[in-house]
Amino acid sequence: MPKGADLTDAPPIIIDEDAAMDSAFFGSHAGRTCYARAHRSGWVLVVRQAVAQREPPVMLRVWGRVERVPDDDASCLALWERCANPR
């Protein structure tokens, strides 16, 4: 099986409610840059990235099928990177 082929479901489409949930998380966790939320048979990992002082942050999302997601930023960012760039 090719690497990354375990994602048999299509990645989720982000709807307004998802975007609001992501923004609310980062609004209440100002020090965080990454978090994960369950979605169907996988997880959406979200990274908040500031692009300019006056612009709203960009939300970078990837979907992955993993068994556990980390609670800390560093581990979440590493998992985001692994899901975004499967080898």
N, C-alpha and C positions, 0 to 999 in steps of 0.2 A: 504494500500500500504506500503510495507517495506521501511524503511528509505534508501535513496540513489536510490530508484527505479525510480526516475523521470529522470534518465539519460538513455533515450531510444536509443540514438545514441551511436555508438561505440566511444571511445576516439579517437582523431585524431592521425594519424601517423605523427611523426615529420620528415620533409624532410629537406634537406640541406638549402633551402631558409628560413625555419622557424628558424633553428639554427643560421643562419647568422643574421636574424632579431633580435633574442634575444641577440646575442653577440653585435650587433650594439647598441641596447638600453642601455645595461650596459656599453658599451664603452663611450657613451655620457652622462651617468648619473652615474658617478663613485661612488657616495654616496649611491645609491640604492641597495637593496638586493632582491627586489621583484617587479614584475610588471605583468600586465595582458594584453592580446591582444585577440581581438575577433576572433572566429573560428567557422564557420558554425552556429549552433544553441546554442552555449555556449561560454565559455571563457577558454583560456589556461592561467593558472597562473604559473609564472616561478620564482623560487627562485635561486639566484646565491650563491653557497656555496664554499668557498675556502677550499681546502684540504691540500695543501702544498705550500710553497712559490714558488717553481720553477714549479709547475704543473699548468696547466690552471684550472680555477674554474669549478666546476660541476654545470650543470643546472638541477634542479629538477623541473619537470613539472607535473601539475595535470590539469584535465579538469573538468569543472563544468558548470552547467546551473544555472546561477544567473542573477538577473535583473540588478544589478549595481555592478561595481567594484570600489574599493577605489583607490584614487590617492596617499595616503601616505603609507610608508613602513610598519608601525605597523599594520594598518588595512588590508593591502594586505597579510601580513604574517599570520594574524589570519584567513582570508578567505582561504588561501592556506591550512592551517592546517585543517580547517573544511571540505574542499573538499577532502583532502587526507585521512582523517579519519572519514568518515560519521558514525554517530551513529544510 
